[in-house]
Amino acid sequence: PIPIRGILVAVSFAFGLKLAGACGQELRRVGTIPNFAEVPKIANQGPFAYTRNGMYVAVLTLQASLAIGLDTAWLGLSSVVMMIYLDRIVVRAEEDFLTKELGVEYQKYCETVPRWLF
């Protein structure tokens, strides 16, 4: 029998690691780090051409893959809670900050790239 769960965990974990690395590379390319410091330019290439929150997608993917791999419901539930917290609190604060910092350029970016992947 094919260990479907093991394959799912390995593929999703590898995807999460690759995505996190690609996000870090893009942030370095534009000269910023993921914090509330001055933002010189929008990171809009690589993963950020498909989602405005690539780092969070990577972290949530890694967390969910660990929950599946370790077969722990509490870690799976914490992934859902974290997603809601990020979406409702953290990302909205970041969007307000980036709108103030980058103005129309960021608003146009928001119109063309989804907050998450959809």
N, C-alpha and C positions, 0 to 999 in steps of 0.2 A: 504494500500500500504506500501511496505517496503521502509524505508528511506535510499536508497542506498548511497546517498551522505554522509549522517551522519555516516553510517557504515564505508564507505571508509575513512572518515576523522578520526574517532576514531581509526580504525585499523592502519592506516599509522602513526598517531601521537604516538600511543603506541609503534609501531615498532621503530620509531625514538628515543623515550626516552630510550627504552630498549637497542638499539644499542649504543647510546651515553654512557650509563652506562657500558655496556660490554667493550667498547673501553677504557674507563677510568680505569676500573679494570685491563685490560691487560697492559696498560701503567704503572700503579703502580706496577704490578707484575715484570716488567723488570727494574723498577727503573728509569723511565724517565717521563718527562712531555712534553706536546706538544708545544715546542718552539725550537729555534735554539741554545740550550745549548748542552753540551756534551751528547752524546747518548751512554750509556753503552752496550746496546744490542738491537737487532731487536725485536720489538713486532710482533710475527708471529703466535700467537695462538688466539683463540676466533675469533672475526670478522676479525682480520688481517690475518687469514688463507685464507680468501676469497676475501679481498680487501686491498690494501695498504693504503687506505684512508677512513677507517671506520668512523672517526669523521666527515669528510666532507659529507659522504653519510648520516649520521645521521642528520646533520644540514640541508642539502638540503631536506631531507624527511620531517623534521619538518616544514620547510619554505613552502614547496609545500602543505603539509596538511593544514596549516593555510590559504594559498591562496584559497584552495578549500572550506574550512569551512567558511571563511569570504566572499567568492564569490568576490574576488578582482583581477582584471586582472593585476593591477600594481604589486602586490606581486607575482603573478605567473610569470610575465615577469622578475621581479628582481631575481627570482630563476634561470631562464635561464641565465641571465647575470652573476650571481654569479658562476654558474657552469662553464661557459666559462672562467671567471677570475681565478677561482681556478685551472682549468685544464691547462690553458696556462701560467699562471704567478706563482702562489703560489706553486703548486705541483712540477713543474719543478725545481724551486729554492730549494725546500726541497729535491728532488731527487739528485740534484747536491751535496748538503750539505751531505746527507747520504752516497753517493758514496765516497766522500772524507773521511768521518769519519769511515765508516765500510768496504769499499773496496769490495773485491770479495764476501764476505758474503752477502752484500746487493745486488750486481749484480745477484747472484744466486736466492735470494728471488724475485727480479723483474722478473726473467725468469719464475718463477712458480706461482706467485700470480699477478692477473691483477691490474692495477692502480685503476680502478673502480670495477664494478661487472662483467664486460665483457671484 
